[in-house]
């Protein structure tokens, strides 16, 4: 009987893993439409896969200009959307329903909003999502790999101090260093 209970608990745990919110550029675009009622005016989406991020890590190590602890990065998704209307308050990304992620940063006021979410693997961060919004733009980034535990706090500071524009600059710099 005890063994059957352990099996049931394991199955429930595995089922719960599949229930985590699935973040993607498409999901963020749908949230913009849900909150603003219109598609974004412009879209920039970029994905760096495992091989490209390995090359990028080599470039960052040689240049010595790494501003944030991006060691262990294996994949990066970046999307920047121009909001359909810059009138009124910023899109509220804190309203995005979240399951299976730990919310480590959340900011919201009339001019901007932002959130940073993580999923851990042992001592490392396995997945990190950052979403920031102002009245005119929404920035989405998803970083995967064996990321430093320091990265969420460092990106949180970027989000608090510089807002979505600074998050975009930091993540875009990663894609530019790749070339």
C-alpha positions in Angstrom: 0.0 0.0 0.0 2.8 2.4 0.9 4.5 1.6 -2.5 1.2 2.4 -4.3 1.0 5.8 -2.5 4.6 6.6 -3.5 3.8 5.8 -7.2 0.7 8.0 -7.1 2.6 10.9 -5.5 5.3 10.6 -8.2 2.7 10.6 -11.0 1.1 13.7 -9.5 4.5 15.4 -9.3 5.3 14.6 -12.9 1.9 15.8 -14.0 2.5 19.0 -12.2 5.7 19.6 -14.1 3.8 19.6 -17.3 1.4 22.3 -16.0 4.0 25.0 -15.8 3.2 28.1 -17.9 4.8 27.8 -21.3 6.5 31.1 -22.1 7.3 32.0 -25.7 7.2 35.1 -27.9 3.8 34.0 -29.2 2.5 33.9 -25.6 3.7 37.4 -24.9 2.2 38.6 -28.2 -1.1 37.1 -27.2 -0.9 38.9 -23.8 -0.4 42.2 -25.6 -3.5 41.5 -27.7 -5.4 40.5 -24.5 -4.6 43.7 -22.6 -4.6 46.2 -25.5 -7.1 44.6 -27.9 -4.7 44.9 -30.9 -1.6 43.2 -32.3 1.8 44.9 -31.7 2.8 47.4 -34.4 6.2 45.9 -34.9 7.9 42.7 -33.7 11.5 41.7 -33.4 12.2 38.1 -32.4 15.5 36.3 -32.1 16.6 32.9 -30.8 20.2 31.8 -30.1 20.5 28.0 -29.8 23.0 25.9 -27.8 25.8 26.0 -30.4 25.6 29.8 -31.0 25.5 30.5 -27.2 28.6 28.4 -26.7 30.4 30.5 -29.3 29.0 33.6 -27.6 30.4 32.5 -24.2 33.8 32.3 -25.8 33.6 35.8 -27.2 32.4 37.2 -23.9 35.2 35.5 -22.0 37.8 36.8 -24.4 36.4 40.4 -24.4 36.1 40.5 -20.6 33.2 43.0 -21.0 30.5 40.8 -19.5 28.2 43.0 -17.4 26.0 40.3 -16.0 26.7 36.7 -15.0 25.7 34.9 -18.2 28.0 31.9 -17.7 26.1 28.6 -18.4 23.8 30.2 -21.0 22.7 27.6 -23.5 19.7 29.3 -25.2 18.4 32.8 -25.5 15.0 33.9 -26.8 14.5 37.6 -27.2 11.4 39.5 -28.5 10.7 43.2 -28.6 7.2 44.5 -29.4 6.1 48.0 -30.1 2.8 48.4 -28.3 -0.3 49.2 -30.5 -0.8 52.4 -28.5 1.5 54.3 -26.3 -1.3 56.2 -24.8 -2.2 55.3 -21.2 -0.4 53.2 -18.7 2.2 50.5 -19.5 1.0 47.0 -20.2 0.9 45.2 -16.9 3.0 42.1 -17.3 2.4 41.2 -13.6 -1.1 40.0 -14.7 0.3 37.2 -16.8 -0.9 33.9 -15.2 2.1 32.0 -13.9 2.2 28.3 -12.9 5.3 26.2 -12.1 7.7 29.2 -11.9 9.1 31.1 -9.0 8.5 34.9 -9.2 11.6 36.6 -8.0 11.0 40.2 -9.2 7.8 42.0 -9.8 7.4 45.7 -10.4 4.4 47.7 -11.5 3.5 51.4 -11.7 1.7 53.6 -14.3 4.9 54.0 -16.5 6.3 50.4 -16.5 5.9 46.9 -15.3 8.2 43.9 -15.1 8.6 40.4 -13.8 11.4 37.9 -13.5 10.6 34.2 -13.1 12.9 31.2 -12.6 12.8 27.5 -12.6 15.7 25.8 -10.8 17.7 22.7 -11.3 19.7 21.8 -8.2 22.0 24.7 -7.3 21.6 26.4 -10.7 18.8 28.3 -12.4 17.7 26.2 -15.4 15.3 28.7 -16.9 14.8 32.4 -16.5 12.1 34.6 -18.0 12.2 38.4 -17.9 9.3 40.5 -19.2 9.3 44.3 -19.1 6.8 46.8 -20.4 6.5 50.5 -20.9 3.7 52.4 -22.5 5.4 51.9 -26.0 7.3 48.6 -25.8 7.3 45.1 -24.4 10.5 43.2 -24.0 10.6 39.4 -23.4 13.7 37.3 -22.8 14.0 33.7 -21.9 17.4 32.3 -20.9 18.0 28.6 -20.5 21.0 26.5 -19.4 22.9 26.2 -16.1 22.6 29.8 -15.1 24.2 31.5 -12.1 21.9 32.1 -9.0 23.2 35.7 -9.2 21.6 36.3 -12.7 18.0 36.8 -11.5 19.0 39.5 -9.0 21.3 41.2 -11.5 18.6 41.3 -14.2 16.1 42.5 -11.5 18.4 45.4 -10.7 18.6 46.2 -14.5 14.8 46.1 -14.7 14.3 48.3 -11.6 16.9 50.9 -12.4 16.6 51.1 -16.2 13.2 49.5 -17.0 12.4 47.6 -20.1 14.6 49.7 -22.3 17.7 48.7 -20.3 16.7 45.0 -20.3 16.4 45.2 -24.1 19.8 46.8 -24.3 21.5 44.2 -22.2 19.9 41.2 -24.0 20.4 42.8 -27.4 24.1 43.2 -26.6 24.2 39.4 -26.2 22.9 38.9 -29.7 25.3 41.6 -31.2 28.3 40.0 -29.5 27.4 36.8 -31.3 28.5 38.2 -34.7 
